[in-house]
Amino acid sequence: MKEVMYRSALAVAIVTALGSGNAQAQSTPSTDEQAVQLDQVSVTAQRREQQVQKTPLSLTVIAGPELERMQVTRVDDVKFTTPNIIIEQNTGTSSGAKIIMRGVGADESMFTNDPAVALYIDDVYIARQNGAMFDLYDVERIEVLRGPQGTLYGRNATGGAIRYISKKPTGEDRLSADLSVGNLGRLDGRVMFATRVGETLDVSAAVLSRNRDGILHDQVGNRDVNDQDVLAGRLALASTWGEASYATLSIDRLRERSTPAWATPVGMVDDKVFPKLGSFYQTRTDAEGLSDMDQFGVALTSETDFGSFSWRNILHYRTMDHHFYMDVDGTDQMRYHLEQDQQQKQRGYEAQFTSQHDGPFNWVAGVFAFQESNDQPTRSDIFARGATTYYVEQDTTAWAVYAQGGYDFSDRLTLTLGGRYSSENKDFNVVARRNDGSINFTKALDKTWTRPDWKVMLDYDFNDNIMGYASVTTGFKSGGYNGRGTTFATITPVDAETLTAYEVGVKTTLLDNRVRLNANYYRLDYDGIQLTAVNPEGVFVMTNATGALIQGIEVDLQAQVTRKLKVNASFGTIDGEYKNYSDANAAYFSGRSMKSSPDLQWNIGASYVQPLATADLVLSAQARYTDEYYQNQDTSRLIMTRANTEYNARVAYEPHDANWSVALWGKNLSNEFSSTGGFDIGGLGIGVIYPNVPRTYGVEFKYRFW
């Protein structure tokens, strides 16, 4: 019944759009109307440059001034612009990013569990959740691709993909600085520099410092925890050689010395959650805590134009060192402490070949190779069991070949076919040692997963301003191992996740490019879900116990209402139901809600530019609503995220003929409380949640020296 309702709603949107489009085609806009238009935005979501409204995908783009006006400064701010997405700081880690789209994702940050939403920075794949909560600086645009991207992106993109596209050096001379000061000890600074050296070498550099006091108070140590202390930098060099080649070398470095993310203990009476310590921003701990993160990356990208096609090479190397120690239980007793020291290295190469002719057939093809090494001692202290240290190692080797082509049967109708073949091998080893150094157990596993993925899509231009599309796409997330298992029996392999997505949508440009209205219906047939759970004794288990059917609708709207006022809005629904579980698991999954799957989310934002005598006053605001959703597989109402609405706002004064500007900003202005994660481990007496950041506000000053 819900599927029929979704399809009916989408059909109404399409018919309405078609009617509006015909009316638009028959009218002749005035000169004044022509001046009030949305900016044209180009994207490379399909590995070739296209206008966003001519790209037949569920796609959200944030670019240009909107990044600043919507206060998109870190990856989790993307949730204020995108329907059906959850992006939160992962439990325990100050820099881990939990990203879930349409109910598909992973909230376990251990390196043996891969994410299901792929994160790319300038086409370099970021493999780990830890360290993925990147700050945005020197960014040109962000592209959020919803749904499986198995053909062109492949690895671990069953839920979707997020792409950062950095500003490339252009040879422009520039030196600018930003400073932001606010409550909770907020002090952020950023310096950007660009120039040209000699005749052909363009250089850009950026340095960022982000600092904030803790948002939780530790009653035992009389200190504030969950603070932020980040220092990052990026250097980019770009040059052309010959008549048709261009290359960019980028180097980035990050150092973080924040405290780990402490939790607060909670209880529940009559389905109402209350803080055991009197406030959701109080905690107790018998541990000092540690969360040190160091990252380094280098990437070389080159592109050569051969006339009928271009050849692009992407070569990268990245390292991460993440050492943290945290108290999971939120008390000053030794109930559950966790320490881990992760060393990660990854390297990869991708070659892309893209056609560049004017004929009816255009294509993209490529090869992808990736290698990653992780090793980590993990120490778990649980009550009086005695501590055990688990030395976990995993080497991953992945490769793939892919191709996607589109054929124009006419000026309006295009058929796109794509395919990808992926292979992934994981070599896993664990040694468990007791406190006295003796071996408790060892286990070694080695397995390869292979998978062909494919895509079929039709898109049709009803007229110059309205496009409809329908697609079937598959996705693949390779199998792995339960690296958090603490017994020989629980360290087990899991099979691959697979997903088939069906989608039909419409993209419209209305009222002489004043309005863009896009809508789609999606259905995901999801098999072999890799479920991670904590049993009542605090032992992590991982299985492929079930599949799911997920469906919903999504609507995106952008409108340039007047020259001064721009509005954007979106909403999305998720209806998830577990499927294909065994009779033995029926009692556990039948009728149970899927975790991380709110029924409804909506966003609305606006920016207003008021010209003054010698300046512009720019006002912007956003609101985001999320229905309640569960944080764990057991659908615990103790740690669930309740329905909540957050509000952000910014007011900027920007003089016309000056090198400076100033802005007042605020986030979570209503001081709405919500849980971003938690643990409900009954056997250990642990019930804790990780609270969101409360109201923050401050002033930002920008100055351009040249």
C-alpha positions in Angstrom: 0.0 0.0 0.0 2.8 2.4 0.9 4.5 1.7 -2.4 1.4 2.6 -4.3 1.1 5.9 -2.2 4.7 6.7 -3.0 4.3 6.1 -6.7 1.0 8.2 -6.7 2.7 11.1 -5.0 5.6 11.0 -7.5 3.2 10.8 -10.4 1.4 14.0 -9.1 4.7 15.8 -8.9 5.6 14.7 -12.5 2.3 15.8 -13.9 2.5 19.1 -12.1 6.0 19.7 -13.3 5.0 18.8 -16.9 2.1 21.3 -16.7 4.3 24.0 -15.3 7.0 23.3 -17.9 4.5 23.6 -20.8 3.2 26.9 -19.4 6.7 28.1 -19.1 7.5 27.2 -22.7 4.5 29.2 -23.9 5.3 32.4 -21.9 7.8 35.0 -22.8 9.6 36.3 -19.7 10.4 39.9 -19.3 13.9 41.3 -19.1 13.5 41.8 -15.4 12.5 38.1 -14.9 15.4 36.9 -16.9 17.8 38.6 -14.5 16.4 36.7 -11.5 17.7 33.2 -12.1 19.5 30.5 -10.2 23.2 30.0 -11.0 24.2 27.3 -13.4 26.0 24.5 -11.5 28.3 21.9 -13.2 29.0 18.5 -11.6 31.2 15.5 -12.3 29.0 12.9 -10.5 29.1 10.7 -13.6 32.9 11.2 -14.2 32.2 13.8 -16.9 31.1 17.4 -16.6 27.4 18.0 -16.8 24.8 20.5 -15.7 23.2 19.3 -12.4 19.7 19.4 -13.9 20.9 17.2 -16.8 22.4 14.6 -14.6 19.9 11.7 -14.1 20.7 11.0 -10.5 19.5 11.8 -7.0 22.0 14.5 -6.4 22.5 17.4 -3.9 25.2 20.0 -4.7 26.4 22.7 -2.4 28.7 25.2 -4.1 30.0 28.8 -4.0 28.6 31.3 -1.6 26.1 28.7 -0.3 28.8 26.8 1.5 29.5 29.9 3.7 25.9 31.1 4.0 24.6 27.6 5.1 27.6 27.3 7.5 28.8 24.1 5.9 32.2 23.9 7.6 32.5 20.2 8.4 31.2 17.0 6.7 28.4 16.6 9.2 26.9 20.0 8.2 26.0 18.4 4.9 22.9 16.9 6.6 21.3 20.4 6.6 21.1 20.3 2.8 20.4 16.6 1.9 17.2 14.5 2.4 17.4 11.0 4.0 20.9 11.3 5.4 22.4 10.9 8.9 25.9 12.2 9.6 27.0 12.2 13.2 30.2 12.0 15.1 30.9 8.3 15.8 30.6 7.0 19.3 33.8 7.4 21.3 35.9 9.0 18.6 36.2 12.7 18.2 37.0 12.5 14.5 34.9 9.5 13.3 32.1 10.1 10.8 29.0 7.9 10.9 27.3 8.4 7.5 24.0 6.6 6.6 21.9 7.3 3.5 18.4 5.9 3.0 18.9 3.6 6.0 22.1 2.1 4.4 25.4 2.6 6.2 27.6 1.5 9.0 28.0 2.8 12.6 30.9 0.6 13.6 34.3 2.4 13.2 36.5 -0.7 13.5 38.6 -1.0 10.4 37.4 -4.6 9.8 33.9 -3.1 9.1 33.8 -1.0 5.9 31.5 2.0 5.5 28.6 1.7 3.1 28.7 5.4 2.0 31.9 6.2 0.0 33.7 9.4 0.8 36.0 11.0 -1.8 38.3 14.0 -1.7 39.2 15.0 -5.3 38.5 11.4 -6.4 40.7 9.9 -3.7 38.7 7.3 -1.7 38.8 7.7 2.1 38.6 4.2 3.4 38.0 4.6 7.2 35.3 6.2 9.4 38.0 7.2 11.8 39.4 10.5 10.6 36.6 11.1 8.1 35.0 14.0 10.0 36.9 16.4 7.7 36.8 20.2 8.0 35.9 22.0 4.8 38.4 24.6 3.7 39.5 25.5 0.2 36.5 23.6 -1.2 34.8 24.5 -4.4 31.7 22.3 -4.1 30.3 19.2 -2.4 28.3 16.6 -4.4 26.1 14.1 -2.5 25.0 11.1 -4.6 22.2 9.1 -3.1 21.7 5.4 -3.8 24.3 2.8 -4.9 27.1 4.0 -7.1 28.3 0.5 -8.0 29.3 1.2 -11.6 31.5 4.3 -11.5 32.5 4.3 -7.8 32.2 0.7 -6.8 33.9 0.0 -3.5 31.6 0.4 -0.5 29.1 2.8 -2.1 25.9 0.8 -1.6 24.3 3.7 0.3 25.8 6.5 -1.9 28.8 8.7 -2.1 30.0 12.1 -0.9 32.5 14.0 -3.0 34.6 17.0 -2.0 35.9 19.0 -5.0 38.7 21.3 -3.9 39.5 24.7 -5.5 42.3 24.2 -8.0 45.2 26.7 -8.1 44.5 29.2 -10.9 47.6 31.5 -10.6 45.5 34.2 -9.0 47.5 36.2 -6.3 45.6 35.9 -3.0 46.2 36.1 0.7 43.2 36.0 3.1 42.5 35.2 6.7 39.4 34.2 8.6 38.9 34.3 12.4 35.8 33.0 14.3 35.3 33.5 18.0 32.3 32.2 20.0 30.9 30.7 23.2 32.3 27.4 24.6 35.7 28.8 24.0 35.4 28.7 20.2 38.4 30.0 18.4 38.9 29.1 14.7 41.3 30.5 12.3 42.1 30.0 8.6 44.7 31.4 6.3 44.7 30.9 2.5 47.4 31.8 0.0 47.7 31.5 -3.8 50.1 32.7 -6.4 51.9 31.8 -9.7 55.6 30.8 -9.7 57.3 31.3 -13.0 55.2 30.9 -16.2 53.3 27.7 -15.5 53.3 26.6 -11.8 50.2 27.6 -9.8 50.4 27.3 -6.1 47.8 27.4 -3.3 48.0 26.7 0.4 45.6 26.7 3.3 46.0 26.3 7.0 43.1 25.7 9.5 42.9 25.7 13.3 39.7 24.7 15.1 39.4 24.8 18.8 36.4 24.6 21.2 36.0 23.8 24.9 34.3 20.6 26.0 30.5 20.3 26.0 30.3 17.7 28.9 31.5 18.3 32.4 33.4 15.4 34.2 32.3 15.6 37.8 35.2 13.5 39.0 38.0 15.4 37.4 36.1 18.8 37.5 37.0 19.4 33.8 35.2 19.8 30.5 35.5 17.0 28.0 34.4 16.4 24.4 36.4 19.4 23.3 38.0 20.0 19.9 41.7 20.8 19.1 42.4 20.4 15.3 45.2 21.8 13.2 45.2 21.0 9.4 46.9 22.2 6.3 46.8 21.6 2.5 49.3 22.5 -0.3 48.4 22.2 -4.0 50.6 22.6 -7.0 49.2 22.7 -10.5 50.8 23.0 -13.9 50.3 22.5 -17.6 52.8 20.9 -20.0 52.6 20.6 -23.7 49.4 21.7 -25.3 47.0 19.2 -23.7 48.2 18.0 -20.3 47.5 19.3 -16.8 48.6 17.9 -13.4 47.8 18.7 -9.8 49.9 17.6 -6.8 48.2 18.0 -3.4 49.6 17.3 0.1 47.5 17.5 3.3 48.3 17.1 6.9 46.1 16.9 10.0 46.9 16.8 13.7 44.1 16.4 16.3 44.5 16.4 20.1 40.8 16.5 21.2 39.5 14.4 24.1 37.5 11.3 23.2 33.8 11.6 23.0 32.5 10.8 26.5 28.9 9.7 27.1 26.4 10.6 29.8 24.5 7.9 31.8 20.7 7.8 31.4 17.7 6.0 32.7 14.1 5.8 31.6 10.7 6.0 33.3 7.4 5.7 31.4 9.3 5.9 28.1 10.9 9.2 29.2 14.6 9.3 29.2 16.3 11.3 32.0 19.9 12.1 32.9 21.2 10.2 35.9 23.6 13.0 36.8 21.0 15.8 36.6 22.0 17.0 33.1 22.6 15.4 29.7 25.9 17.3 29.6 27.4 15.8 32.8 29.5 12.6 33.1 31.7 10.7 35.5 34.9 8.8 34.6 37.9 7.2 36.3 40.0 7.6 33.2 42.0 10.6 31.8 41.1 9.7 28.2 43.1 10.0 25.0 42.2 10.7 21.4 45.2 11.6 19.2 44.8 11.6 15.5 47.5 12.2 12.8 46.8 12.0 9.1 48.9 12.6 6.0 48.0 12.4 2.4 49.5 13.0 -1.0 47.7 12.8 -4.4 48.9 13.3 -7.9 46.3 13.8 -10.6 47.0 14.3 -14.3 44.8 14.7 -17.3 45.7 14.6 -21.0 43.3 15.6 -23.8 43.7 13.3 -26.9 40.9 15.0 -28.8 38.4 12.2 -29.1 38.9 11.1 -25.4 40.7 12.3 -22.3 42.9 10.2 -20.0 42.9 10.9 -16.3 45.3 9.4 -13.7 44.8 9.5 -9.9 47.6 8.2 -7.7 47.5 8.6 -4.0 49.0 7.6 -0.7 47.6 8.2 2.8 48.4 7.3 6.4 46.6 7.6 9.7 47.7 7.1 13.3 44.8 7.1 15.8 45.4 6.3 19.4 42.5 6.7 21.9 41.4 5.5 25.3 37.9 6.0 26.5 35.5 5.1 29.3 32.4 3.7 27.8 30.3 3.3 30.9 29.9 7.0 32.0 30.7 6.1 35.7 33.8 6.3 37.9 33.9 2.5 38.1 35.8 0.1 35.9 32.8 -1.2 34.0 33.9 -0.9 30.4 37.1 0.8 29.2 38.5 0.6 25.7 41.9 1.5 24.3 43.0 1.1 20.7 46.0 2.3 18.6 45.3 2.1 14.9 48.0 2.4 12.3 46.5 2.7 8.8 48.1 3.0 5.3 46.4 3.1 2.0 47.6 3.6 -1.6 45.7 3.5 -4.8 45.7 4.2 -8.5 42.8 4.8 -10.9 42.8 5.5 -14.6 39.8 7.1 -16.2 39.1 7.3 -20.0 36.3 9.7 -21.1 35.0 10.2 -24.6 34.9 13.8 -25.9 33.2 13.7 -29.3 29.8 15.1 -30.4 28.3 11.8 -31.6 25.3 10.0 -30.1 27.5 7.6 -28.0 29.6 8.8 -25.1 31.4 6.6 -22.6 33.5 6.5 -19.5 35.8 3.5 -18.7 38.5 2.9 -16.1 40.6 0.6 -13.9 40.9 0.9 -10.1 43.5 -0.6 -7.8 43.6 -0.2 -4.0 45.7 -1.6 -1.2 45.3 -0.9 2.6 47.0 -2.1 5.7 45.7 -1.8 9.2 47.1 -3.0 12.5 45.8 -2.2 16.0 46.2 -3.4 19.5 42.8 -3.3 21.2 42.5 -3.5 25.0 39.1 -4.1 26.6 38.7 -3.8 30.4 35.3 -5.1 31.4 34.5 -5.4 35.2 36.5 -8.1 37.0 37.2 -10.3 33.9 40.8 -9.0 33.6 42.1 -7.1 30.7 42.9 -8.8 27.4 44.7 -7.1 24.5 43.8 -8.1 21.0 46.4 -7.5 18.3 44.4 -7.2 15.1 45.8 -6.9 11.6 44.2 -6.8 8.2 45.6 -6.3 4.7 43.1 -5.5 1.9 43.8 -5.7 -1.8 41.0 -4.5 -4.2 40.8 -4.0 -7.9 38.1 -3.3 -10.4 37.4 -2.5 -14.1 34.4 -0.5 -15.2 32.7 1.1 -18.1 29.5 3.1 -18.6 28.1 4.4 -21.9 25.1 6.4 -23.0 23.5 6.3 -26.4 21.2 9.1 -27.6 18.4 7.5 -29.7 17.2 11.1 -30.3 17.6 14.6 -29.0 15.4 13.6 -26.1 15.9 9.9 -25.3 19.2 8.4 -23.9 19.9 4.8 -22.8 22.8 4.3 -20.4 24.4 1.0 -19.6 27.2 0.4 -17.1 29.1 -2.5 -15.6 31.9 -3.0 -13.1 33.7 -6.1 -12.0 35.2 -6.0 -8.5 37.6 -8.3 -6.6 38.5 -7.8 -2.9 40.8 -9.9 -0.8 41.1 -9.5 3.0 43.9 -11.2 5.0 43.0 -11.1 8.7 44.9 -12.1 11.8 44.3 -11.7 15.6 46.3 -12.6 18.6 44.6 -12.3 22.0 47.1 -11.9 24.9 46.3 -11.9 28.7 47.8 -9.4 31.1 50.7 -11.7 31.8 51.6 -11.9 28.1 50.4 -15.4 27.6 48.3 -16.2 24.5 44.6 -16.7 25.0 43.9 -17.6 21.4 44.9 -16.8 17.8 42.9 -16.8 14.6 43.8 -16.2 11.0 41.3 -15.8 8.1 41.8 -15.1 4.4 39.1 -14.7 1.8 38.3 -13.1 -1.5 35.0 -11.6 -2.6 34.2 -10.9 -6.3 31.1 -9.2 -7.7 29.8 -7.9 -11.1 27.7 -4.8 -10.7 25.6 -3.2 -13.4 23.3 -0.2 -14.2 20.5 0.3 -16.7 19.0 3.8 -17.1 16.7 5.6 -19.4 16.3 9.4 -19.4 14.0 11.5 -21.5 13.8 15.2 -22.0 10.1 16.1 -22.2 11.2 19.6 -23.1 14.3 21.8 -22.5 13.4 22.2 -18.9 12.0 18.9 -17.8 13.8 15.5 -17.7 12.5 12.2 -16.4 14.6 9.1 -15.7 14.3 5.6 -14.5 17.1 3.3 -13.4 18.1 0.0 -12.0 21.5 -0.1 -10.2 23.3 -2.7 -8.1 25.8 -2.1 -5.4 28.4 -4.3 -3.5 30.1 -4.1 -0.1 32.6 -6.9 0.3 32.5 -9.3 3.2 34.8 -9.0 6.2 35.4 -10.1 9.7 34.2 -9.3 13.2 37.4 -7.5 14.4 35.8 -6.6 17.7 35.0 -10.2 18.7 36.5 -11.0 22.1 36.2 -14.8 21.9 37.4 -17.3 19.4 33.8 -18.1 18.5 32.7 -14.5 17.9 35.6 -13.7 15.5 33.8 -14.8 12.4 33.7 -13.8 8.7 30.6 -12.2 7.2 29.4 -12.4 3.6 29.2 -9.5 1.3 26.2 -7.0 1.3 24.4 -6.6 -2.1 21.8 -4.1 -3.1 19.6 -3.6 -6.1 18.1 -0.1 -6.4 15.1 0.9 -8.5 14.5 4.6 -9.0 12.2 6.8 -11.1 12.5 10.6 -10.9 11.9 13.9 -12.6 14.1 17.0 -12.7 12.5 20.3 -13.6 13.7 23.9 -14.3 10.7 26.2 -14.0 9.8 29.9 -14.4 12.8 30.9 -16.5 15.3 29.1 -14.2 13.9 30.7 -11.1 12.9 27.3 -9.7 14.4 23.8 -9.7 12.1 21.1 -8.5 13.3 17.5 -8.4 11.5 14.5 -7.1 12.1 10.7 -7.1 10.8 7.4 -5.7 13.3 4.7 -4.8 13.2 1.1 -3.8 16.1 -0.8 -2.4 16.3 -4.6 -2.3 19.0 -5.1 0.3 20.5 -8.5 1.0 23.1 -9.8 3.5 23.1 -6.8 5.8 26.2 -6.9 8.0 24.7 -6.3 11.4 26.9 -5.3 14.4 25.4 -5.6 17.9 26.6 -5.7 21.5 25.2 -8.6 23.5 24.2 -8.2 27.2 27.7 -9.2 28.3 29.4 -6.5 26.2 30.6 -8.9 23.5 30.4 -7.6 19.9 28.8 -9.9 17.4 28.5 -9.5 13.6 26.2 -11.5 11.3 24.4 -11.5 7.9 21.1 -12.5 9.6 18.7 -10.5 7.4 17.9 -8.5 4.3 15.5 -5.6 3.9 13.1 -3.8 1.6 13.6 0.0 1.8 11.5 2.5 -0.1 10.6 6.2 0.0 10.3 9.5 -1.9 12.6 12.5 -2.0 11.9 16.0 -3.1 14.5 18.9 -3.6 13.5 22.5 -4.3 15.6 25.6 -5.0 14.0 28.9 -5.8 15.4 32.3 -6.6 12.3 34.1 -5.4 13.6 37.6 -6.0 17.0 39.1 -6.7 17.4 39.3 -2.9 15.7 36.1 -1.7 16.8 32.5 -2.4 15.0 29.5 -0.8 16.0 25.8 -0.7 14.1 22.9 0.8 14.0 19.1 0.7 12.2 16.2 2.4 12.7 12.5 2.3 10.9 9.4 3.7 12.3 6.0 4.6 10.1 2.9 5.0 12.3 -0.1 5.9 11.2 -3.6 6.5 13.4 -6.6 7.3 13.1 -9.5 4.8 14.7 -12.8 4.0 15.6 -13.8 7.6 15.5 -17.4 8.8 12.6 -18.8 10.8 15.0 -19.0 13.8 15.4 -15.2 13.6 11.8 -14.3 12.9 11.0 -13.3 16.5 14.0 -10.9 16.4 13.3 -9.2 13.0 9.6 -9.6 12.3 7.9 -6.2 12.6 11.0 -4.5 14.1 12.0 -1.1 12.9 15.3 -0.7 11.1 17.9 1.3 13.0 19.2 4.6 11.6 16.0 5.0 9.5 13.8 8.0 10.4 10.4 7.9 8.7 10.7 11.6 7.7 13.4 14.2 7.4 13.0 17.7 6.0 15.3 20.7 5.6 14.5 24.3 4.7 16.8 27.2 4.3 16.8 30.8 2.9 19.3 33.6 2.2 18.4 37.2 1.8 20.7 39.9 0.5 19.8 43.5 1.4 21.8 46.1 -0.4 22.8 49.1 1.7 24.5 52.3 0.6 28.0 50.8 0.4 27.5 47.2 1.5 25.3 44.1 1.5 23.6 42.7 4.5 23.3 38.9 4.0 20.9 37.0 6.2 20.7 33.2 6.0 18.9 30.6 8.1 18.3 26.8 8.0 16.0 24.4 9.8 16.3 20.6 9.9 13.7 18.1 11.3 14.4 14.4 11.9 11.9 11.9 13.0 12.8 9.5 15.8 15.1 6.6 14.9 16.8 3.8 16.7 20.5 3.7 17.4 20.9 -0.1 17.8 19.6 -3.3 16.4 17.6 -4.1 19.6 15.5 -0.9 19.1 16.3 0.3 22.6 14.2 3.3 23.5 16.7 4.2 26.1 19.3 5.4 23.6 17.2 6.1 20.6 17.2 9.5 18.9 13.9 11.3 19.5 12.3 13.6 17.0 14.1 16.9 16.9 14.5 20.2 15.0 17.6 22.3 14.8 17.9 25.9 13.6 21.0 27.7 12.3 21.3 31.4 11.3 24.0 33.8 10.1 24.0 37.6 9.5 26.9 39.0 7.5 27.9 42.6 6.7 29.9 42.7 3.4 31.2 46.1 2.2 31.4 46.6 -1.5 34.8 48.3 -1.8 36.6 46.9 1.2 38.8 43.9 1.8 36.9 42.8 5.0 33.6 41.4 6.1 32.1 40.5 9.5 29.3 38.0 10.4 27.3 36.9 13.4 26.5 33.2 13.4 24.6 30.7 15.5 24.0 26.9 15.4 21.3 24.9 17.2 19.8 28.2 18.3 16.8 26.6 20.0 19.3 24.5 22.1 17.5 21.3 21.0 18.9 18.2 22.7 19.3 14.9 20.8 21.2 11.7 21.1 23.8 11.0 18.4 24.6 7.5 19.6 24.7 5.3 22.6 25.1 1.9 24.3 22.5 -0.1 26.1 24.4 -3.1 27.6 22.1 -4.5 30.3 24.4 -7.2 31.6 27.0 -4.6 32.5 24.6 -2.0 33.8 25.5 0.4 31.1 23.0 2.8 29.5 24.7 5.9 28.0 24.1 8.3 25.2 26.3 10.8 23.3 24.6 14.2 23.3 24.7 16.6 20.4 26.5 20.0 20.6 24.3 22.5 22.4 23.7 26.1 21.3 26.8 27.8 19.9 27.2 31.3 18.6 29.9 33.8 17.7 31.4 36.3 15.4 33.4 35.8 12.2 35.8 38.2 10.7 37.3 37.9 7.2 40.1 40.0 5.7 41.7 39.8 2.2 45.2 41.3 2.1 45.4 41.0 -1.7 
